[in-house]
C-alpha cells in the first residue's frame, strides 16, 4: 500500500480509548506523586511557592538576588527547606523538619519561577486555598497529574483514529517514559507543556492524513485546546509549537492545504489560538522571563559558562545529545537519581531502532516531514543554549526537550505506519509482545529504584526498604505503592497490546503483499 492509498480515518474521537487512557495515565502519575517526597523534583519548591502566591493574587512579587519574594502559607514556604536529599543520592528523604505550628500562617518566601507565565500556576495552585497543610501540596500534584494525563490521553485517542494506526499506538510505550510520568506527578509545568504539544502534533497529523476532512472539527478542537495550554506553559513553548504545527503541514499538498485554510472551523481555531499565543508572548516579553538572567544578573541564579561564546554553547548541547537523553528517559530527583542503566539502554535501543527505520524506509513527503522533525529535535536545543550561554550560562537540561521528543517518537511511528502494515501478523505480534513486556518491566524498575533511593538512600539495602523501618516512606508505606504501580503498569501494557494486536482479517489482507 502506498502513501496515496490511505484507508479511511475514523471521524470521531473514541470516547472509550480516551477515558481508559486518561484514567490509567492519571493513576500512574499519581503513583509518582505519592512516591516522590515533597520538593523531590527539579525546582519543585519554586513552582509550589509560585502556584500558591499566584492564586492569592501575587503574580510577580518583589525581585531579589535569590528569587522573587512572595507571601504564602507557612507549610508552602517549608517546601524550600525540605531538600536535604537534593543533589545527594545517598541521602534519604527524611529531613527531620517538622510541620510548622501554624501551617496556614502568612510567611515570606522566595521563588525562582516568579516571572513565569501564571496560567499553569492558576490551574494547579487553587487546592492550597482549600487544604491548609501539606495535603494541599499533594492536591496540587494531583491536579497537575490529571491535566497532564488529560492531554496525553487526548493525543492517544486521536492516534487511534489515524490510518495505519497500530505502530503509532504502540509507540506510546516508548514515548511516555518514566521521566514523563515522574514530572507529571509533581508540580512542574514541563510535563503539561510536553503533553499539550503532543496533542497538537497528533491532531495535526490526523488532519494531514484525513483526505476527506471528515474529522476536521474534532481534530481542530484538540489543536486549539493544546495550543491554548501549551503556549502558556513555559517561555520556550511557542518554539516547540511551531514544529508541532509545521511538520504535519509538510504532508499536505498545496491545493488541499489552501482548501483547509478556507474552512470556517479552521479560521475560528486559528483566530482563537492566535489570542492565546499573543497573550503568552505578551507575558513573556513583558516580564522578560527568558532573558532576565542576562539583563538583570543580580536578580537571577548564576550558572556555569557565563561569558562563553555562542559556538561553545551550541556544540556543548549538540555533542551531548545522547547524554541529555537520560533526562528524557529517567533522571529523577534533582537530576541526581538516574534510572537503572538497563532501563536507559532499553529505551535508547528502542529510540535508535525507530529513528533508523524511519530514515531507511520513508520516502517522499513523509521522509521530508520526519527529517524536519529530527533536525528540530537535535538542533533547536543547541540553538537555544547558544543564544543564552554568554549572558546566562549553561542552563540546558534534557527534560526541556520532552515536547519534541514525544512528537519525534509518535511521529516516526505514524509515518512508518503504511510500511508496517505489510509486515506479517506473526512478526507484528512478536514486536508487540517484546515492546509491551520490556516497557512494563522498565517502567516498574525505574519506579522501584527511585522510591528505594528516597526511602533508604542510594546505599540502603533492599531488606530495609521492604521489610525494615525505612527512614522515609510515602503515605501508606512502600509496599502499597510498589504493588499498586506494578498492577497499573502491567494493566497498561496488557491493554496496549490488546489494542494493537493484529486481527484475523489482517492476516488475510497482508498475505498477497507478503507473497
Beta strands, then each sheet from edge to edge (+ up, - down):
strand 1: 68-73
strand 2: 106-111
strand 3: 331-332
strand 4: 337-338
sheet 1: 1+ 2-
sheet 2: 3+ 4-
end
